[in-house]
Amino acid sequence: MPFVNLSERTENRIRPLEPTPWCNRMPNQSLKYDRRTPYPANDTRTLLRNDRRGPAGYVFVDGARALILALAGLALVANIGLFDYLTGPELSFAVLYFIPIALAAWWGGLAPALLLAMASVVSWQTVEIAEGSRIHPSIQVWNGLTRFGIFVITSSLLARLRLSLVIEKKLARSDQLTGAANGRTFYESVSQAVERSLRTANPLTLVYLDLDNFKWLNDTRGHAAGDEALCLLVQTVHDQIRITDLLARIGGDEFALLLLDCDDEDAKMVLDRLQDQFAQEMNRRSWPVTMSIGSMTFARPLRDVDAMVRYADNLMYTAKKHGKNRIVCEVMNGMEDVVAAESSAVVERRATARVLCDRLARVRPEGESSDHDEFARVQNLSASDLCLRLDRQLPNQTLVAVEPLHDCGAKTLFVRVIWSAPKEGGWLHECALANPLNPDELQLWLSEQVAEACHAVPVE
């Protein structure tokens, strides 16, 4: 699907940041968008953030449920001991004691498992004494300690395994630095939200956020400050959204936000609060870091999630082009827009976030003479693909060499045309790179020096 330039439609919708004091906001300012629902105990953002209880406090049961688990385990141990006594000394049912201990370790953690381990040892020893065992007391004590040690080792291993599985599952769907969802989780959630929205006819809003002057912060204050800014952004967003909404880190300092059952007015209100709060956090640290935000509300969502994200992405770049630290909002209401967006047979899967560069480059299609120079614009670029704009259309599967216009140190890119579409007197060509770019090679194409030499738009 071709990249859509929404600047013409959103020219009058660009809103510069106008901080509104919290004291001037009415408590019932938004009745439809209520964010007072508490976070669940096992939510990723809660599990991964710094908390006194630690991850174990969100994995294992506690409180009344832990008490019920312990009492049930003690009752099971008593029944196993009674069954062992009634069957006589000829049959051993020692392995059954591992059942309540394992259940307690898996669901309650090490503490209730140790309680049941002690109860199991006492029950085991009591049955042996009741059956007339003539073993010396010191040997009985040694046997009890040995059994207790085996139970403790088993409990510890099971509790650690349970904790590791839960954390790894969360990390597989989350960004390890900030605790926000990752891109894979975001696309899955948006796909489900689209189906739900189409059934209920409720709108949803996709928001794309990008930090301004983030590169300056990394270069001058170090990457630790940059990491802190990213974590502060995630914390600020989580404080302003509901539990049903989802924030994801797409890549670098780019984030995407899904607001369910949210129209444009509610989205504006939430984004205003979000930007105000983040600006206050940055001002406290004297960091000139702001946010450019693009927000697209879909009255009837598309089934092409990539196209929806691309709309919000383009609005965010519109905010950047008009001075940064702005919010650009748009609503897709017309069915003609939906039909046009869904008519493309090609679905672009954004494995990584693209960067807008709008860079002039020299191109040489395969099989054509290199006697004359032909120029194109690299409109956006990622490690695995790019979008070229030429005055003419190239056939699909054409191999094209893309060279930097100036000697900036960037290497020549060899790409293959996947599809093309007309765009404002020219043709957009979606191309896949023959060899993915490593971070250093990609940075050479996107660095500020290259941007200045090639008359491109610098990207934060």
C-alpha positions as MATLAB code, in Angstrom:
seq = 'MPFVNLSERTENRIRPLEPTPWCNRMPNQSLKYDRRTPYPANDTRTLLRNDRRGPAGYVFVDGARALILALAGLALVANIGLFDYLTGPELSFAVLYFIPIALAAWWGGLAPALLLAMASVVSWQTVEIAEGSRIHPSIQVWNGLTRFGIFVITSSLLARLRLSLVIEKKLARSDQLTGAANGRTFYESVSQAVERSLRTANPLTLVYLDLDNFKWLNDTRGHAAGDEALCLLVQTVHDQIRITDLLARIGGDEFALLLLDCDDEDAKMVLDRLQDQFAQEMNRRSWPVTMSIGSMTFARPLRDVDAMVRYADNLMYTAKKHGKNRIVCEVMNGMEDVVAAESSAVVERRATARVLCDRLARVRPEGESSDHDEFARVQNLSASDLCLRLDRQLPNQTLVAVEPLHDCGAKTLFVRVIWSAPKEGGWLHECALANPLNPDELQLWLSEQVAEACHAVPVE';
ca = [
       0.000    0.000    0.000;
       1.492    3.395   -0.910;
       2.563    5.789    1.767;
      -0.080    8.408    2.277;
       0.749   12.049    2.824;
      -1.844   13.442    5.169;
      -0.358   16.909    5.507;
      -2.953   18.443    3.197;
      -5.839   17.080    5.245;
      -4.317   17.840    8.610;
      -2.948   21.344    7.999;
      -5.737   22.893   10.031;
      -5.708   20.243   12.722;
      -2.173   20.829   13.994;
      -2.302   21.903   17.605;
       0.818   23.244   19.324;
       1.368   22.325   22.917;
      -0.589   24.569   25.274;
      -0.042   23.283   28.799;
      -3.155   23.339   30.930;
      -2.626   23.434   34.688;
      -4.028   20.446   36.516;
      -5.892   22.766   38.864;
      -7.943   24.059   35.913;
      -9.167   20.607   34.899;
     -12.580   19.552   36.062;
     -12.762   16.181   37.808;
     -15.530   15.046   35.449;
     -13.919   16.463   32.327;
     -14.238   13.132   30.538;
     -17.078   10.816   31.451;
     -16.586    8.362   28.636;
     -12.844    7.941   29.090;
     -12.497    6.721   32.670;
      -8.999    5.577   33.557;
      -9.632    4.782   37.228;
      -9.572    1.015   36.728;
      -6.582   -0.394   38.667;
      -3.857   -2.422   36.978;
      -4.061   -6.202   37.364;
      -1.552   -7.851   39.659;
       0.091   -9.832   36.864;
       0.202   -7.064   34.271;
       3.538   -6.709   32.462;
       3.980   -3.057   33.317;
       3.537   -3.925   37.009;
       5.659   -7.063   36.884;
       8.664   -5.427   35.243;
       8.714   -2.091   37.013;
      10.678   -1.446   40.191;
       8.558   -2.490   43.144;
       9.290   -3.426   46.743;
       7.599   -6.802   46.508;
       9.622   -7.865   43.492;
       8.423  -10.161   40.696;
       7.609  -13.012   43.118;
       4.902  -10.864   44.673;
       3.025  -10.852   41.359;
       3.575  -14.508   40.426;
       2.533  -16.432   43.557;
      -0.710  -16.162   45.470;
      -0.758  -14.287   48.739;
      -3.165  -13.172   51.432;
      -6.340  -15.186   51.843;
      -5.606  -17.334   48.806;
      -2.218  -18.322   50.227;
      -3.879  -19.277   53.525;
      -6.449  -21.422   51.718;
      -3.660  -23.083   49.716;
      -1.705  -23.867   52.901;
      -4.741  -25.267   54.726;
      -5.699  -27.429   51.760;
      -2.116  -28.693   51.551;
      -2.064  -29.555   55.257;
      -5.359  -31.433   54.883;
      -3.925  -33.384   51.948;
      -0.774  -34.254   53.925;
      -2.926  -35.503   56.829;
      -4.964  -37.718   54.470;
      -1.813  -39.136   52.883;
      -0.417  -39.934   56.353;
      -3.669  -41.627   57.371;
      -3.736  -43.652   54.143;
      -0.089  -44.654   54.662;
      -0.854  -45.841   58.206;
      -3.947  -47.831   57.199;
      -2.102  -49.734   54.444;
       0.566  -50.952   56.835;
       4.357  -50.818   56.769;
       4.675  -53.189   53.810;
       3.556  -50.522   51.288;
       5.306  -47.156   50.951;
       3.488  -44.081   49.727;
       6.293  -41.604   50.359;
       6.076  -40.274   46.810;
       2.554  -38.992   47.510;
       3.950  -36.394   49.911;
       5.525  -34.642   46.931;
       2.066  -33.797   45.529;
       0.968  -31.162   48.102;
       4.529  -29.838   48.338;
       4.781  -29.414   44.548;
       1.375  -27.709   44.335;
       2.274  -25.316   47.131;
       5.653  -24.477   45.549;
       4.117  -23.917   42.093;
       1.222  -21.696   43.145;
       2.308  -20.269   46.488;
       6.084  -20.075   46.301;
       8.754  -21.343   48.654;
       7.232  -20.298   52.007;
       4.051  -22.457   51.935;
       6.045  -25.270   50.329;
       8.447  -25.276   53.301;
       5.484  -25.419   55.682;
       4.079  -28.457   53.890;
       7.548  -30.033   53.686;
       7.828  -29.822   57.467;
       4.295  -31.208   57.878;
       5.099  -34.081   55.503;
       8.244  -35.015   57.456;
       6.327  -34.988   60.759;
       3.527  -37.082   59.222;
       5.997  -39.552   57.741;
       7.891  -39.939   61.020;
       4.661  -40.233   63.022;
       3.404  -43.057   60.794;
       6.677  -44.942   61.203;
       6.547  -44.622   64.993;
       2.855  -45.654   65.075;
       3.690  -48.735   63.004;
       6.176  -49.850   65.708;
       9.469  -48.840   64.174;
      12.470  -49.841   66.350;
      14.932  -47.427   64.702;
      17.114  -45.488   67.115;
      15.824  -41.928   67.714;
      19.043  -40.377   66.431;
      18.650  -42.294   63.169;
      15.026  -41.171   62.943;
      16.153  -37.563   63.346;
      18.760  -38.047   60.583;
      16.162  -39.647   58.284;
      13.766  -36.771   58.958;
      16.396  -34.157   58.140;
      17.295  -35.991   54.932;
      13.683  -36.151   53.825;
      13.174  -32.505   54.699;
      16.251  -31.588   52.634;
      14.887  -33.446   49.612;
      11.544  -31.691   49.978;
      13.247  -28.284   50.298;
      15.338  -28.822   47.160;
      12.270  -29.913   45.201;
      10.243  -26.937   46.440;
      12.986  -24.452   45.622;
      13.456  -25.781   42.098;
       9.720  -25.756   41.350;
       9.227  -22.234   42.722;
      12.177  -20.897   40.731;
      10.949  -22.659   37.601;
       7.496  -21.131   37.961;
       8.962  -17.640   38.508;
      11.317  -17.975   35.529;
       8.546  -19.172   33.203;
       6.255  -16.269   34.095;
       8.984  -13.659   33.741;
      10.243  -15.080   30.451;
       6.698  -15.121   29.106;
       6.291  -11.479   30.050;
       9.654  -10.508   28.607;
       8.834  -12.258   25.333;
       5.900   -9.880   24.896;
       7.446   -6.793   26.453;
      10.281   -4.351   25.995;
      12.915   -5.241   28.572;
      14.016   -1.662   29.223;
      10.694    0.102   29.673;
       8.183   -2.676   30.376;
       5.967   -1.530   27.500;
       4.643   -4.096   25.062;
       6.803   -4.946   22.072;
       5.851   -4.571   18.424;
       4.689   -8.164   18.029;
       2.293   -7.863   20.953;
       1.036   -4.533   19.634;
       0.165   -5.850   16.187;
      -1.599   -8.878   17.659;
      -3.605   -6.661   20.024;
      -4.566   -4.198   17.290;
      -5.745   -7.050   15.049;
      -8.009   -8.320   17.824;
      -9.207   -4.801   18.586;
     -10.107   -4.246   14.934;
     -12.302   -7.342   14.838;
     -13.989   -6.304   18.061;
     -14.527   -2.759   16.821;
     -16.046   -3.975   13.556;
     -18.532   -6.080   15.528;
     -19.483   -3.395   18.042;
     -19.208   -0.374   15.693;
     -17.165    1.451   18.340;
     -14.268    3.668   17.218;
     -10.655    3.092   18.112;
      -7.663    5.404   17.989;
      -4.072    4.640   17.067;
      -1.407    7.038   18.284;
       2.220    7.259   17.203;
       4.659    9.011   19.547;
       8.238   10.059   18.914;
      10.632   11.925   21.217;
      12.109   15.187   19.930;
      15.796   15.939   20.640;
      16.312   12.408   21.923;
      19.603   12.085   20.031;
      20.845   15.260   21.721;
      20.015   13.763   25.121;
      21.923   10.562   24.352;
      24.943   12.435   22.998;
      25.210   15.050   25.756;
      23.900   13.307   28.879;
      24.683    9.704   27.986;
      22.585    6.656   27.230;
      21.591    6.291   30.881;
      19.712    9.592   30.603;
      18.141    8.432   27.356;
      16.982    5.217   28.997;
      15.540    7.210   31.885;
      13.605    9.434   29.463;
      12.131    6.381   27.740;
      11.088    4.851   31.064;
       9.570    8.149   32.169;
       7.559    8.298   28.969;
       6.195    4.810   29.512;
       5.366    5.556   33.135;
       3.625    8.799   32.149;
       1.551    7.093   29.487;
       0.548    4.251   31.814;
      -0.584    6.801   34.385;
      -2.907    8.405   31.825;
      -4.459    5.431   30.025;
      -6.892    2.717   31.005;
      -6.084   -0.922   31.590;
      -7.756   -1.829   28.271;
      -5.384    0.424   26.313;
      -1.945   -0.679   25.184;
       1.392    1.092   24.795;
       4.160   -0.532   22.763;
       7.727    0.420   22.004;
       8.115   -0.008   18.256;
      11.796    0.844   18.068;
      14.266    3.331   19.521;
      12.311    6.337   20.764;
       9.156    5.505   18.781;
       6.045    4.253   20.577;
       2.568    3.263   19.434;
      -0.563    3.548   21.551;
      -3.884    1.746   21.101;
      -6.926    3.439   22.636;
     -10.000    1.209   22.569;
     -13.532    2.607   22.279;
     -12.028    6.066   22.079;
     -13.162    8.839   19.732;
     -11.112   11.836   18.650;
     -12.319   14.132   21.432;
     -11.387   11.677   24.168;
      -8.082   10.979   22.442;
      -7.237   14.696   22.358;
      -7.980   14.990   26.049;
      -5.782   12.020   26.950;
      -2.909   13.134   24.706;
      -3.024   16.663   26.110;
      -2.692   15.324   29.652;
       0.032   12.945   28.567;
       2.083   15.650   26.867;
       1.627   18.058   29.757;
       2.802   15.507   32.293;
       5.792   14.443   30.218;
       6.799   18.081   29.678;
       6.735   18.620   33.445;
       8.987   15.597   33.994;
      11.478   16.853   31.406;
      11.415   20.383   32.831;
      12.298   19.055   36.280;
      15.456   17.561   34.781;
      16.165   20.553   32.481;
      16.083   18.282   29.423;
      14.818   19.845   26.156;
      13.037   16.623   25.200;
       9.470   16.865   23.911;
       7.018   14.666   22.029;
       5.615   14.752   18.524;
       2.327   12.861   18.399;
       0.173   11.652   15.533;
      -3.329   10.384   16.310;
      -5.740    8.730   13.878;
      -9.248    7.813   14.998;
     -10.984    5.121   12.949;
     -14.765    5.141   12.974;
     -14.541    1.892   11.026;
     -11.097    0.309   11.407;
      -9.191   -1.352    8.571;
      -8.194   -4.970    8.649;
      -4.782   -3.918    7.349;
      -3.090   -3.083   10.648;
       0.049   -1.854    8.875;
      -1.967    0.721    6.958;
      -3.568    1.967   10.166;
      -0.200    2.347   11.874;
       1.145    4.077    8.779;
      -1.623    6.687    8.943;
      -0.722    7.546   12.544;
       2.980    7.424   11.662;
       2.503    9.956    8.859;
       0.583   12.269   11.185;
       3.456   12.124   13.665;
       5.929   13.163   10.952;
       3.570   15.976   10.002;
       3.842   17.223   13.582;
       7.641   17.060   13.350;
       7.728   18.997   10.091;
       5.635   21.787   11.591;
       7.918   22.496   14.525;
       7.837   19.394   16.776;
       6.261   19.228   20.234;
       2.837   19.117   18.594;
      -0.177   16.868   18.360;
      -1.725   16.170   14.975;
      -5.151   14.517   15.102;
      -7.287   13.215   12.261;
     -10.491   11.178   11.950;
     -11.173    8.617    9.239;
     -14.929    8.655    8.786;
     -15.569    8.324    5.059;
     -16.167    4.912    3.632;
     -14.282    5.959    0.506;
     -11.138    6.313    2.612;
     -11.648    2.834    4.024;
     -12.244    1.280    0.604;
      -9.193    3.009   -0.831;
      -7.043    1.863    2.050;
      -8.220   -1.745    1.842;
      -8.024   -1.962   -1.944;
      -4.282   -2.586   -1.925;
      -3.508   -6.260   -2.346;
      -0.056   -5.866   -0.868;
       0.334   -5.817    2.895;
       3.567   -4.349    4.208;
       4.674   -6.014    7.426;
       6.630   -3.564    9.535;
       9.158   -5.822   11.236;
      11.086   -2.751   12.351;
      10.212    0.912   12.547;
      10.990    2.966    9.460;
      12.653    6.335    9.524;
      11.595    9.215    7.316;
      14.573   10.582    5.383;
      13.301   12.090    2.089;
      16.821   11.825    0.700;
      17.893   12.401   -2.896;
      19.888    9.480   -4.320;
      21.254    8.247   -7.640;
      19.593    5.075   -8.967;
      20.576    2.632  -11.692;
      18.027   -0.035  -12.661;
      19.323   -3.423  -13.759;
      19.960   -3.764  -17.470;
      19.892   -0.042  -18.217;
      22.800    2.061  -19.401;
      24.774    4.006  -16.798;
      25.638    6.790  -19.263;
      23.093    9.176  -17.790;
      22.257    9.781  -14.162;
      18.763    9.094  -12.875;
      17.690   10.397   -9.505;
      15.062    9.302   -6.998;
      14.095   10.148   -3.453;
      14.500    7.644   -0.641;
      11.377    8.609    1.271;
      11.829    6.247    4.197;
      14.258    3.532    5.143;
      14.639    0.614    7.533;
      17.208   -2.127    7.938;
      15.394   -4.398    5.489;
      13.446   -2.219    3.023;
      12.890    1.271    1.681;
      10.498    3.338   -0.406;
      11.732    5.073   -3.582;
       9.978    7.841   -5.460;
      10.782    8.109   -9.186;
       9.311    9.991  -12.106;
       8.626    6.724  -13.941;
       7.373    3.277  -13.030;
       9.785    0.352  -12.786;
       8.542   -3.211  -13.314;
       8.170   -5.412  -10.273;
      11.223   -7.527   -9.391;
      13.566   -5.001  -11.001;
      16.959   -4.905   -9.319;
      18.022   -1.319   -8.563;
      21.307    0.097   -7.264;
      20.730    3.089   -4.964;
      23.800    5.262   -4.409;
      24.180    8.255   -2.067;
      24.293   11.503   -3.982;
      27.417   12.669   -2.132;
      30.384   10.814   -0.719;
      28.986   10.534    2.797;
      30.432    7.117    3.651;
      27.116    5.331    3.098;
      27.326    2.228    0.952;
      25.379    1.546   -2.246;
      22.096   -0.264   -1.607;
      20.922   -3.050   -3.885;
      17.152   -3.390   -3.745;
      14.416   -5.254   -5.591;
      11.108   -3.602   -6.487;
       8.193   -5.369   -4.791;
       5.325   -3.170   -5.944;
       4.667    0.354   -7.162;
       1.829    2.872   -7.084;
       1.233    6.343   -8.594;
       1.739    9.294   -6.282;
       1.406   13.022   -7.160;
       2.883   12.950  -10.649;
       5.428   10.240   -9.844;
       5.630    6.639   -8.719;
       6.300    5.182   -5.298;
       8.280    1.927   -5.364;
       8.314   -0.366   -2.338;
      11.683   -2.157   -2.365;
      13.325   -4.914   -0.337;
      17.054   -4.800    0.361;
      19.140   -7.669   -0.955;
      21.170   -7.642    2.260;
      19.850   -6.165    5.528;
      21.713   -3.160    6.884;
      23.472   -3.370   10.203;
      22.931   -0.481   12.668;
      26.150    1.289   11.650;
      25.330    1.132    7.928;
      21.801    2.347    8.561;
      23.095    5.200   10.715;
      25.373    6.395    7.894;
      22.318    6.850    5.700;
      20.421    8.622    8.447;
      23.128   10.626   10.189;
      22.887   14.392   10.403;
      25.971   14.876    8.232;
      24.454   12.815    5.471;
      21.151   14.651    5.823;
      22.821   18.033    5.439;
      24.882   16.920    2.463;
      21.897   15.425    0.723;
      19.459   18.249    1.587;
      17.259   15.902    3.569;
      15.056   16.357    6.587;
      17.002   15.467    9.747;
      15.337   12.895   11.901;
      15.582   12.922   15.650;
];
